[in-house]
């Protein structure tokens, strides 16, 4: 069940940044901002909290490092011990390159999978605002309408007064 959204369409990044900041200060519920490229300062303008992705990346990397070191140690010590040149079975410097590569692999794949999961992105999903050219050359500010429907006219007037070229009403996600 989606929310009703009032979407303002802007032509440049400066006007959408100012409108987003003003919408947050005025107390409107911001659904999201859709832009063709990242805009510096948009997170602060939307009032977003810090993301969990860096922590998840560290967690996946640590898990990958621990698994790689433990697995290599187990193989070289118990599963298939080989005495080459009189070295000990657990020659830890030899384990570092593979452990590093596996750490990077786990951190990268885990972070991308987490991003897709957290942002609800999956193959075959229909873009929410494709007909408004959301990420081609336009900038969209989507404000969530209240359940009762009141405040729609206020949001439309607000978006127009803050430089929106057009205002659409859309059924959101």
C-alpha positions, -999 to +999 in steps of 0.1 A: +000+000+000+017+032-012+014+067+000+002+096-020+030+119-030+032+154-042+063+156-065+080+188-075+101+187-107+131+210-107+156+219-135+188+224-115+205+212-084+207+246-066+169+251-066+162+215-054+188+218-026+172+250-013+136+236-016+146+204+002+161+224+031+131+247+032+107+216+032+125+200+061+125+233+081+088+238+074+080+203+087+070+185+055+076+147+054+102+142+027+098+108+009+129+111-011+149+133-036+156+118-070+186+133-089+207+123-119+239+127-100+249+131-063+244+166-049+268+178-022+249+187+010+217+169+001+220+145+031+221+175+055+193+193+036+171+162+040+181+157+077+193+122+071+212+102+097+245+085+090+242+054+070+249+019+083+267+007+051+303+016+064+297-005+095+283-034+074+313-032+051+337-034+081+317-064+094+318-083+061+355-076+057+362-087+092+342-119+087+360-125+054+394-120+070+386-143+100+373-170+077+402-169+053+428-170+080+410-198+099+404-219+068+440-216+056+454-224+090+431-254+093+441-267+058+479-262+063+479-276+099+453-304+100+437-312+066+468-313+043+500-306+063+530-303+041+566-300+054+583-279+028+619-269+035+616-275+072+590-247+077+563-250+103+529-261+093+513-228+103+535-204+083+514-173+089+531-148+065+521-171+036+485-167+045+483-129+043+479-124+005+449-147+002+434-134+034+437-098+021+420-107-012+392-126+005+387-097+029+382-073+000+360-097-019+337-103+011+335-066+020+327-056-016+301-082-023+285-079+012+282-041+009+266-042-026+242-069-014+233-048+017+228-017-004+204-036-027+185-050+003+184-018+023+172+003-006+146-023-018+162-027-052+157-059-070+157-071-107+125-062-125+113-035-102+095-008-120+110+027-115+088+049-093+090+081-114+101+070-148+075+091-166+087+123-149+123+117-163+135+114-127+171+106-134+175+118-170+178+155-166+153+165-139+155+167-101+125+155-081+115+163-046+088+139-033+068+150-003+045+125+015+009+136+018-009+131+051-034+103+053-064+126+054-053+144+022-052+178+039-021+198+032-019+189-005-027+225-016-001+238+009+025+214-005+017+224-041+020+261-033+052+255-013+068+236-042+058+262-068+070+291-046+104+274-042+111+271-079+094+238-090+087+238-128+058+215-123+040+196-095+026+162-099+006+139-077+018+103-077+010+071-059+042+063-041+060+032-031 
